[in-house]
Amino acid sequence: MKSHRQLTMLAFSIVLSFVLSVLFVKPSSATIGLISKPDLTGSWQIALTGRTGCGLVSMLVNVTLDWTAKGTNAVIKTHGECGDSTVSAQTFQVLTLISSTGSGTANLSCGPGCGWNFNIQVSPDRSIFNLVDVDPVNPGNYLGGMAIHQ
């Protein structure tokens, strides 16, 4: 059985740890509140991989989003079964965003008659979001990836 002094020291250590964590762990202001499209303003790099109508592929997309979460300057570098390519002046747009959860939808164009629809999930600190194409309207496309705010 522990002595009274050992129990007192244990209780003191626990209380001290809690107090220090409250004092020194400062939550980011970005993790507080609702997530909105203007939170996504700025430069992003998106890495995608999967299968498209052109086979297995990996892609790197660089885009700058405006306050409406739309970028018309996306550059897509592709490496895949159909070869390597770079396509510029494409559009990436967050179409919907549920501000309380950060989930939503987005679209990336890839040329005339080409594009992908994604479900997205923005992290609470707005520094990353994931993307996955699960849209049955776009059969034969199975892309997923991550976007990092630069």
Secondary structure by P-SEA (a helix, b strand, c coil): cccaaaaaaaaaaaaaaaaaaaacccccccccccccccccccbbbbbbbcccccccccbbbbbcccccccccbbbbbbbcccccccccbbbbbbcccccccccccccccccccccccccccccccccbbbbbccccccccbbbbbccccc
